[in-house]
């Protein structure tokens, strides 16, 4: 079938074609417009283990620095896994003084997205519709991680590891209205062509 024949078929069912295009475009516009405003909060945590003996205090190489880096890297895996625990997430909400949402434990465990970056760095983020809440939660997360770390191991009333938090960033993540509308238009054009060809095929059959 030549290209001109495709255009003839589309012209034959132009009412159907344009109805699909307009409907898809309007649906994309309305769906994006009705979406609630959302925010993304992110921060970076580093796990540090300090040496008792400083390199500057001695005239020989201190292997503690090397082993501390390795130890911090291994412990950061544990810290990353804590973000998937509903119980820990509950503590974070409590620390932030925010009511725990009435959701399943599975969904609660997905509140935070924690990605471990070598050797002992963790990128943490979460999304929400309230700017103040996501900022409070991302700040409370670092405090709870340090509390949990303190509970695991102590030496002379000091934690073996320190959780250092970078200043969080909170940004608006509302969907692009015009981009989504354009995508809806393109989808409508494709859908309109396919539907017109399908109707013509079955009518001839």
C-alpha positions in Angstrom: 0.0 0.0 0.0 1.4 3.4 -1.0 1.6 6.4 1.2 -1.2 8.2 -0.6 -3.6 5.4 0.1 -3.0 5.8 3.8 -3.9 9.4 3.6 -7.0 8.6 1.6 -8.1 6.2 4.4 -7.4 8.8 7.1 -9.3 11.3 5.1 -12.2 8.9 4.7 -12.4 8.5 8.5 -11.2 12.0 9.4 -14.0 12.5 12.0 -12.8 9.4 13.9 -9.2 10.4 13.4 -9.5 13.9 14.8 -11.8 12.7 17.6 -9.1 10.4 18.8 -6.4 13.1 18.5 -8.4 15.7 20.4 -9.5 13.3 23.0 -5.9 12.1 23.7 -4.6 15.6 23.8 -7.4 16.8 26.2 -6.9 13.8 28.5 -3.2 14.4 28.7 -3.7 18.1 29.5 -6.5 17.5 32.1 -4.6 14.6 33.8 -1.4 16.7 34.1 -3.4 19.8 35.3 -5.2 17.8 38.0 -2.0 16.3 39.4 -1.2 17.6 42.8 2.0 19.6 43.4 4.9 17.4 44.5 8.3 17.9 46.0 11.5 15.9 46.0 13.9 16.1 49.0 17.4 14.7 48.7 20.6 14.6 50.8 23.8 12.7 51.0 25.0 10.8 54.0 28.6 9.7 54.7 29.6 7.0 57.2 32.9 7.9 58.9 35.0 5.9 61.4 37.7 7.9 63.0 41.0 6.6 64.1 42.1 6.6 67.7 45.7 7.3 66.6 46.3 10.1 64.2 48.8 9.8 61.4 50.3 13.2 62.3 51.1 12.0 65.8 53.5 9.3 64.7 56.4 8.9 62.2 55.2 5.6 60.8 52.3 4.6 58.6 49.0 4.0 60.4 47.0 1.3 58.8 43.9 2.3 60.8 43.0 4.8 58.1 42.8 2.1 55.4 40.8 -0.3 57.6 38.5 2.5 58.7 37.6 3.3 55.1 36.9 -0.4 54.5 34.9 -0.7 57.7 32.8 2.5 56.9 32.0 1.1 53.5 30.7 -2.2 54.9 28.7 -0.4 57.6 27.1 1.9 55.0 25.5 -1.2 53.6 23.7 -1.7 56.9 22.6 2.0 57.0 21.3 1.7 53.5 19.2 -1.3 54.4 17.7 0.5 57.4 15.8 2.8 55.0 13.8 -0.2 53.8 12.6 -1.1 57.3 9.1 0.0 58.1 10.0 0.2 61.8 12.9 2.6 61.1 10.7 4.7 58.8 8.2 4.9 61.6 10.9 6.2 63.9 11.9 8.8 61.3 8.3 10.1 61.1 8.2 10.2 64.9 11.5 12.1 65.0 10.2 14.6 62.5 7.0 15.0 64.6 4.8 14.0 61.6 1.9 11.5 61.7 2.6 8.2 60.2 0.5 7.7 57.0 -2.1 4.9 57.0 -0.4 2.7 54.4 0.8 -0.9 54.2 4.2 -1.8 55.5 5.3 -2.6 52.0 4.5 1.0 50.9 6.0 2.4 54.0 9.3 0.6 53.3 9.4 2.5 49.9 9.1 5.9 51.5 12.8 6.6 51.1 15.1 5.8 48.2 18.6 5.1 49.4 21.4 4.4 47.0 24.8 3.4 48.3 27.8 5.0 46.5 31.3 3.7 47.1 33.0 3.7 49.4 30.8 4.9 52.3 28.4 7.5 50.8 24.6 7.1 50.6 22.3 9.2 48.5 18.8 9.5 50.1 15.7 11.0 48.6 11.9 11.0 49.1 8.9 12.6 47.4 5.8 14.1 48.9 3.1 16.7 48.4 4.1 18.9 51.4 7.4 20.8 51.1 7.9 21.2 54.9 7.2 17.6 55.6 9.7 16.2 53.1 12.3 18.6 54.4 11.6 17.6 58.0 11.7 13.9 57.1 15.0 14.1 55.2 16.6 15.9 58.2 15.1 13.4 60.7 16.4 10.5 58.7 20.0 11.4 59.4 19.3 11.8 63.1 17.6 8.4 63.3 20.5 6.7 61.4 22.9 8.2 63.9 20.7 7.0 66.8 20.6 3.5 65.4 24.4 3.6 64.9 24.9 4.6 68.5 22.7 1.6 69.6 24.8 -0.9 67.7 28.1 -0.1 69.2 29.6 2.3 71.7 33.0 3.0 73.0 33.5 5.3 75.9 30.0 6.5 75.4 30.8 7.6 71.9 29.6 6.0 68.7 32.0 3.9 66.6 30.7 5.6 63.4 29.5 9.1 62.6 26.7 9.8 60.1 27.5 13.1 58.4 24.6 14.7 56.5 25.0 17.2 53.6 22.5 20.1 53.5 19.3 18.7 52.0 17.9 20.1 48.7 14.1 20.4 48.2 12.8 21.0 44.7 9.4 21.0 43.0 8.8 18.1 40.7 5.4 19.0 39.2 5.0 17.4 35.7 5.5 19.5 32.7 2.1 20.5 31.4 3.0 21.4 27.9 5.4 18.5 27.4 2.7 16.0 28.5 0.1 17.7 26.3 2.5 17.3 23.3 3.0 13.6 24.2 -0.8 13.2 24.3 -1.1 14.9 20.9 1.5 12.6 19.4 -0.1 9.5 20.9 -3.5 10.7 19.6 -2.1 11.1 16.1 -0.6 7.6 16.2 -3.7 6.1 17.7 -6.0 7.9 15.2 -4.1 6.5 12.3 -4.1 3.0 13.7 -7.8 3.1 14.5 -8.7 4.5 11.1 -6.7 1.8 9.3 -8.3 -0.9 11.6 -11.8 0.3 10.9 -11.2 0.4 7.1 -9.6 -3.1 7.2 -12.5 -4.7 9.0 -15.2 -3.0 7.0 -13.6 -4.2 3.8 -13.2 -7.7 5.3 
